[in-house]
Amino acid sequence: MRKIILAALAAAAAVPATAQVNTGAGLVTVQIGDVTLLNNFLNQTQIAALNNLSLPITVQVPVGIAANVCGVNAKVLAQQKGTSAATCTAKSGSRALAQNVVSQVLNQKRGK
């Protein structure tokens, strides 16, 4: 019984850490200058809508996503965030970046 209670407490303590990922702190502005980076992650209607917008398209994403799509070390982005607003330019696409584009730029709710 004691092990079950300790496990439950440990699980409850871990929840706030994961919930803090998208709270605004640690977000990086990613500029997307080439919409084709998202071709494999969005449908044709979404791509067409993005093509009608002026470039670059900007979204705010967690540091880990920005580091991945911009090809920049997460530590570098975190240090940049400490001195100013961290920004980078996407060099590749990802599902996570596409989901942020859909919710922030196209104002659509994410599908589950």
FIZA-813924 format. One record per residue: residue number from 0; residue in one letter; x, y, z negated of N, C-alpha, C in turn. Coordinates in Angstrom, 3 decimals. Last residue first. Example, Ala and Ser with C-alpha at 12.3 -4.5 7.8 and 13.67 -1.06 7.14 Angstrom:
+------+------+----------+----------+----------+----------+----------+----------+----------+----------+----------+
: resi : resn :      nc1 :      nc2 :      nc3 :     cac1 :     cac2 :     cac3 :      cc1 :      cc2 :      cc3 :
+------+------+----------+----------+----------+----------+----------+----------+----------+----------+----------+
:    1 :    S :   12.850 :   -2.250 :   -7.080 :   13.670 :   -1.060 :   -7.140 :   12.900 :    0.030 :   -7.870 :
:    0 :    A :   13.190 :   -5.690 :   -7.800 :   12.300 :   -4.500 :   -7.800 :   13.200 :   -3.300 :   -7.800 :
+------+------+----------+----------+----------+----------+----------+----------+----------+----------+----------+
//
This chain:
+------+------+----------+----------+----------+----------+----------+----------+----------+----------+----------+
: resi : resn :      nc1 :      nc2 :      nc3 :     cac1 :     cac2 :     cac3 :      cc1 :      cc2 :      cc3 :
+------+------+----------+----------+----------+----------+----------+----------+----------+----------+----------+
:  111 :    K :   -7.081 :   15.516 :   32.917 :   -6.422 :   14.570 :   32.007 :   -6.243 :   13.244 :   32.643 :
:  110 :    G :   -6.396 :   18.642 :   34.514 :   -7.092 :   17.356 :   34.465 :   -6.353 :   16.405 :   33.559 :
:  109 :    R :   -6.436 :   21.950 :   33.282 :   -5.680 :   20.761 :   33.617 :   -6.561 :   19.531 :   33.542 :
:  108 :    K :   -8.418 :   24.496 :   34.760 :   -8.113 :   23.655 :   33.611 :   -7.385 :   22.415 :   34.101 :
:  107 :    Q :   -7.045 :   27.210 :   36.589 :   -7.840 :   25.990 :   36.560 :   -7.466 :   25.189 :   35.330 :
:  106 :    N :   -5.621 :   29.491 :   37.420 :   -6.644 :   29.577 :   36.388 :   -7.609 :   28.396 :   36.403 :
:  105 :    L :   -3.483 :   29.624 :   39.006 :   -4.743 :   29.313 :   39.675 :   -5.922 :   29.331 :   38.711 :
:  104 :    V :   -1.644 :   30.321 :   36.970 :   -1.747 :   31.106 :   38.199 :   -3.088 :   30.876 :   38.889 :
:  103 :    Q :   -1.991 :   28.611 :   34.737 :   -1.660 :   30.024 :   34.562 :   -1.916 :   30.873 :   35.810 :
:  102 :    S :   -2.732 :   26.021 :   35.609 :   -3.451 :   26.657 :   34.505 :   -3.195 :   28.162 :   34.410 :
:  101 :    V :   -0.990 :   25.566 :   37.793 :   -2.443 :   25.418 :   37.939 :   -3.171 :   26.186 :   36.845 :
:  100 :    V :    1.493 :   25.948 :   36.589 :    1.085 :   26.807 :   37.704 :   -0.432 :   26.759 :   37.866 :
:   99 :    N :    1.479 :   23.837 :   34.771 :    1.519 :   25.212 :   34.275 :    1.113 :   26.205 :   35.361 :
:   98 :    Q :    1.512 :   21.692 :   36.545 :    0.380 :   21.842 :   35.624 :    0.327 :   23.263 :   35.062 :
:   97 :    A :    4.015 :   22.087 :   37.767 :    2.789 :   22.199 :   38.559 :    1.570 :   22.402 :   37.662 :
:   96 :    L :    5.706 :   21.517 :   35.609 :    5.704 :   22.861 :   36.205 :    4.410 :   23.075 :   36.983 :
:   95 :    A :    5.065 :   18.787 :   35.256 :    4.841 :   19.750 :   34.172 :    4.811 :   21.182 :   34.701 :
:   94 :    R :    5.908 :   17.667 :   37.672 :    4.490 :   17.608 :   37.311 :    4.170 :   18.645 :   36.232 :
:   93 :    S :    8.210 :   19.817 :   39.382 :    7.906 :   18.727 :   38.466 :    6.413 :   18.768 :   38.169 :
:   92 :    G :   10.689 :   20.951 :   41.773 :    9.364 :   20.927 :   41.162 :    9.261 :   19.792 :   40.169 :
:   91 :    S :   13.659 :   22.987 :   41.821 :   12.919 :   21.762 :   42.107 :   11.565 :   21.858 :   41.411 :
:   90 :    K :   14.458 :   25.441 :   41.182 :   15.179 :   24.826 :   42.293 :   14.538 :   23.503 :   42.691 :
:   89 :    A :   13.153 :   28.407 :   39.874 :   12.962 :   26.969 :   40.093 :   13.713 :   26.512 :   41.338 :
:   88 :    T :   15.079 :   30.670 :   38.085 :   14.409 :   30.400 :   39.356 :   14.342 :   28.898 :   39.571 :
:   87 :    C :   14.469 :   32.118 :   34.823 :   15.266 :   31.347 :   35.774 :   14.429 :   31.115 :   37.024 :
:   86 :    T :   14.714 :   33.967 :   31.751 :   14.130 :   33.718 :   33.070 :   15.052 :   32.834 :   33.877 :
:   85 :    A :   14.048 :   35.165 :   28.528 :   14.734 :   34.163 :   29.341 :   13.975 :   33.951 :   30.645 :
:   84 :    A :   14.362 :   38.343 :   27.348 :   13.393 :   37.400 :   27.894 :   14.121 :   36.435 :   28.828 :
:   83 :    S :   17.233 :   38.323 :   25.152 :   16.257 :   38.984 :   26.025 :   15.233 :   37.947 :   26.463 :
:   82 :    T :   18.606 :   36.875 :   23.239 :   19.040 :   38.241 :   23.514 :   18.057 :   39.023 :   24.380 :
:   81 :    G :   17.395 :   34.373 :   23.048 :   17.745 :   35.088 :   21.832 :   18.116 :   36.535 :   22.058 :
:   80 :    K :   17.227 :   33.488 :   25.638 :   15.983 :   33.847 :   24.966 :   16.267 :   34.651 :   23.706 :
:   79 :    Q :   19.857 :   32.756 :   26.016 :   19.336 :   33.894 :   26.775 :   18.056 :   34.399 :   26.116 :
:   78 :    Q :   19.873 :   30.486 :   24.408 :   20.720 :   31.623 :   24.050 :   20.244 :   32.886 :   24.757 :
:   77 :    A :   18.092 :   28.898 :   25.882 :   17.769 :   29.246 :   24.489 :   18.597 :   30.443 :   24.027 :
:   76 :    L :   19.503 :   28.609 :   28.265 :   18.213 :   29.303 :   28.259 :   17.828 :   29.744 :   26.853 :
:   75 :    V :   21.685 :   27.168 :   27.300 :   21.904 :   28.461 :   27.953 :   20.608 :   29.273 :   27.945 :
:   74 :    K :   20.436 :   24.831 :   26.418 :   21.138 :   25.699 :   25.452 :   21.352 :   27.096 :   26.024 :
:   73 :    A :   19.543 :   23.676 :   28.795 :   18.555 :   24.207 :   27.849 :   19.203 :   25.131 :   26.818 :
:   72 :    N :   21.191 :   24.438 :   31.806 :   21.258 :   23.805 :   30.498 :   20.279 :   24.479 :   29.550 :
:   71 :    V :   19.348 :   24.372 :   34.825 :   20.119 :   25.143 :   33.852 :   20.101 :   24.398 :   32.531 :
:   70 :    G :   17.591 :   23.707 :   36.855 :   18.945 :   23.157 :   36.877 :   19.884 :   23.912 :   35.958 :
:   69 :    C :   14.986 :   24.396 :   36.869 :   15.942 :   25.429 :   37.288 :   17.372 :   24.903 :   37.379 :
:   68 :    V :   13.644 :   22.194 :   35.902 :   13.343 :   22.647 :   37.264 :   14.315 :   23.701 :   37.776 :
:   67 :    N :   14.877 :   21.821 :   33.299 :   14.768 :   20.745 :   34.282 :   14.582 :   21.283 :   35.696 :
:   66 :    A :   14.572 :   24.258 :   31.998 :   15.919 :   23.713 :   32.210 :   15.901 :   22.659 :   33.303 :
:   65 :    A :   11.756 :   24.388 :   31.917 :   12.534 :   25.371 :   32.674 :   13.929 :   24.843 :   32.985 :
:   64 :    I :   11.200 :   22.262 :   30.183 :   10.686 :   22.226 :   31.561 :   11.501 :   23.183 :   32.429 :
:   63 :    G :   12.501 :   23.187 :   27.841 :   12.857 :   21.905 :   28.458 :   12.404 :   21.794 :   29.899 :
:   62 :    V :   11.174 :   25.632 :   27.179 :   12.587 :   25.615 :   27.585 :   12.958 :   24.320 :   28.313 :
:   61 :    P :    7.820 :   25.863 :   28.516 :    8.788 :   25.547 :   27.469 :   10.205 :   25.415 :   28.040 :
:   60 :    V :    6.915 :   28.607 :   30.731 :    6.977 :   27.187 :   30.382 :    7.949 :   26.983 :   29.224 :
:   59 :    Q :    5.116 :   30.871 :   32.580 :    5.848 :   30.688 :   31.330 :    5.771 :   29.211 :   30.950 :
:   58 :    V :    5.579 :   31.757 :   36.021 :    4.845 :   31.073 :   34.961 :    5.737 :   30.991 :   33.732 :
:   57 :    T :    5.312 :   33.542 :   39.087 :    5.960 :   33.354 :   37.787 :    5.017 :   32.671 :   36.812 :
:   56 :    I :    6.164 :   33.531 :   42.458 :    5.123 :   33.226 :   41.488 :    5.842 :   33.002 :   40.163 :
:   55 :    P :    7.825 :   36.150 :   44.293 :    7.787 :   34.860 :   43.609 :    6.583 :   34.758 :   42.684 :
:   54 :    L :    5.076 :   36.192 :   46.647 :    6.156 :   35.485 :   45.959 :    7.118 :   36.482 :   45.335 :
:   53 :    S :    1.563 :   36.537 :   46.690 :    2.889 :   37.092 :   46.966 :    3.922 :   36.369 :   46.094 :
:   52 :    L :   -0.599 :   33.882 :   47.825 :   -0.114 :   34.819 :   46.808 :    1.238 :   35.376 :   47.213 :
:   51 :    N :   -1.214 :   31.937 :   49.593 :   -1.865 :   33.230 :   49.798 :   -1.423 :   34.278 :   48.787 :
:   50 :    N :    0.018 :   29.690 :   48.650 :    0.601 :   30.322 :   49.835 :   -0.016 :   31.676 :   50.128 :
:   49 :    L :   -1.771 :   28.950 :   46.664 :   -0.487 :   29.529 :   46.277 :    0.178 :   30.240 :   47.455 :
:   48 :    A :   -3.814 :   27.885 :   48.265 :   -4.091 :   29.044 :   47.407 :   -2.797 :   29.733 :   46.987 :
:   47 :    A :   -2.461 :   25.712 :   49.374 :   -2.955 :   26.783 :   50.244 :   -3.237 :   28.049 :   49.432 :
:   46 :    I :   -2.049 :   24.173 :   47.059 :   -0.887 :   24.698 :   47.800 :   -1.318 :   25.860 :   48.693 :
:   45 :    Q :   -4.725 :   23.555 :   46.472 :   -3.928 :   24.328 :   45.521 :   -2.712 :   24.940 :   46.207 :
:   44 :    T :   -5.382 :   22.052 :   48.726 :   -6.145 :   23.259 :   48.411 :   -5.362 :   24.159 :   47.464 :
:   43 :    Q :   -3.625 :   19.865 :   48.541 :   -3.492 :   20.818 :   49.653 :   -4.237 :   22.126 :   49.398 :
:   42 :    N :   -2.505 :   19.402 :   45.088 :   -3.246 :   19.027 :   46.297 :   -3.153 :   20.146 :   47.336 :
:   41 :    L :    0.806 :   18.979 :   43.676 :   -0.471 :   19.673 :   43.802 :   -1.194 :   19.209 :   45.060 :
:   40 :    F :    3.164 :   17.561 :   43.850 :    2.499 :   17.602 :   42.551 :    1.125 :   18.272 :   42.592 :
:   39 :    N :    4.552 :   17.811 :   46.177 :    4.318 :   16.444 :   45.692 :    3.492 :   16.403 :   44.413 :
:   38 :    N :    4.771 :   20.654 :   46.449 :    3.984 :   19.845 :   47.387 :    3.637 :   18.460 :   46.850 :
:   37 :    L :    6.343 :   22.369 :   45.023 :    5.220 :   21.774 :   44.311 :    4.366 :   20.866 :   45.191 :
:   36 :    L :    8.142 :   23.446 :   46.734 :    8.678 :   22.659 :   45.617 :    7.574 :   21.900 :   44.893 :
:   35 :    T :    6.751 :   25.113 :   48.391 :    6.885 :   23.720 :   48.826 :    7.514 :   22.837 :   47.743 :
:   34 :    V :    6.992 :   27.658 :   47.395 :    5.834 :   26.871 :   46.969 :    5.967 :   25.405 :   47.372 :
:   33 :    D :    9.599 :   29.302 :   46.331 :    9.298 :   28.367 :   47.410 :    8.209 :   27.421 :   46.937 :
:   32 :    G :    9.958 :   30.747 :   44.073 :   10.038 :   31.463 :   45.335 :    9.684 :   30.611 :   46.530 :
:   31 :    I :    9.033 :   31.012 :   40.941 :    8.938 :   30.030 :   42.026 :    8.888 :   30.810 :   43.330 :
:   30 :    Q :   10.496 :   31.589 :   37.850 :   10.081 :   32.182 :   39.114 :   10.116 :   31.099 :   40.189 :
:   29 :    V :    9.649 :   31.228 :   34.520 :   10.208 :   30.556 :   35.696 :    9.623 :   31.213 :   36.935 :
:   28 :    T :   10.337 :   32.305 :   31.381 :    9.662 :   32.702 :   32.613 :   10.378 :   32.049 :   33.786 :
:   27 :    V :   10.018 :   30.201 :   28.582 :   10.907 :   30.795 :   29.577 :   10.065 :   31.157 :   30.795 :
:   26 :    L :    9.391 :   29.969 :   25.096 :    8.924 :   29.934 :   26.473 :    9.878 :   30.703 :   27.373 :
:   25 :    G :   10.052 :   30.146 :   22.443 :   10.754 :   29.153 :   23.247 :   10.253 :   29.054 :   24.666 :
:   24 :    A :    6.862 :   30.897 :   21.322 :    8.282 :   30.904 :   21.003 :    8.940 :   29.826 :   21.849 :
:   23 :    G :    4.439 :   29.948 :   22.317 :    4.947 :   31.247 :   22.757 :    6.420 :   31.379 :   22.463 :
:   22 :    T :    3.693 :   27.368 :   21.662 :    3.141 :   28.468 :   20.870 :    3.621 :   29.842 :   21.317 :
:   21 :    N :    4.158 :   24.707 :   22.590 :    3.650 :   25.749 :   23.481 :    3.089 :   26.951 :   22.738 :
:   20 :    V :    5.185 :   23.182 :   20.374 :    5.913 :   23.280 :   21.631 :    5.457 :   24.449 :   22.490 :
:   19 :    Q :    3.872 :   22.659 :   18.015 :    4.503 :   23.963 :   18.166 :    5.189 :   24.165 :   19.507 :
:   18 :    A :    3.051 :   20.074 :   17.869 :    2.041 :   21.062 :   18.204 :    2.658 :   22.429 :   18.461 :
:   17 :    T :    5.267 :   18.738 :   16.969 :    4.900 :   18.583 :   18.371 :    3.875 :   19.620 :   18.790 :
:   16 :    A :    5.257 :   19.634 :   14.301 :    6.435 :   19.850 :   15.142 :    6.084 :   19.714 :   16.617 :
:   15 :    P :    2.805 :   18.783 :   13.182 :    3.043 :   20.202 :   13.455 :    4.238 :   20.454 :   14.366 :
:   14 :    V :    3.247 :   15.837 :   13.077 :    2.286 :   16.482 :   13.973 :    2.567 :   17.957 :   14.198 :
:   13 :    A :    4.908 :   14.905 :   11.083 :    5.454 :   15.025 :   12.436 :    4.523 :   15.791 :   13.368 :
:   12 :    A :    3.358 :   14.674 :    8.847 :    4.405 :   15.694 :    8.842 :    4.961 :   15.916 :   10.241 :
:   11 :    A :    1.811 :   12.474 :    9.516 :    1.169 :   13.781 :    9.383 :    2.196 :   14.905 :    9.418 :
:   10 :    A :    3.759 :   10.473 :    9.410 :    3.085 :   10.763 :   10.671 :    2.433 :   12.138 :   10.628 :
:    9 :    A :    4.385 :   10.546 :    6.688 :    5.426 :   10.828 :    7.680 :    4.803 :   11.187 :    9.023 :
:    8 :    L :    1.938 :    9.762 :    5.591 :    2.493 :   11.087 :    5.287 :    3.558 :   11.488 :    6.300 :
:    7 :    A :    1.770 :    7.159 :    6.602 :    0.748 :    8.142 :    6.950 :    1.245 :    9.564 :    6.697 :
:    6 :    A :    3.976 :    5.988 :    5.348 :    3.935 :    6.050 :    6.811 :    2.920 :    7.093 :    7.269 :
:    5 :    L :    3.182 :    6.160 :    2.676 :    4.380 :    6.876 :    3.128 :    4.393 :    7.025 :    4.644 :
:    4 :    I :    0.939 :    4.480 :    2.763 :    0.777 :    5.895 :    2.404 :    1.978 :    6.700 :    2.873 :
:    3 :    I :    2.184 :    2.064 :    3.422 :    1.160 :    2.615 :    4.306 :    0.984 :    4.104 :    4.035 :
:    2 :    K :    3.839 :    1.625 :    1.227 :    4.442 :    1.815 :    2.544 :    3.447 :    2.445 :    3.515 :
:    1 :    R :    1.930 :    1.225 :   -0.777 :    2.829 :    2.377 :   -0.870 :    3.467 :    2.674 :    0.489 :
:    0 :    M :    0.822 :   -1.185 :    0.000 :    0.000 :    0.000 :    0.000 :    0.868 :    1.252 :    0.000 :
+------+------+----------+----------+----------+----------+----------+----------+----------+----------+----------+
//
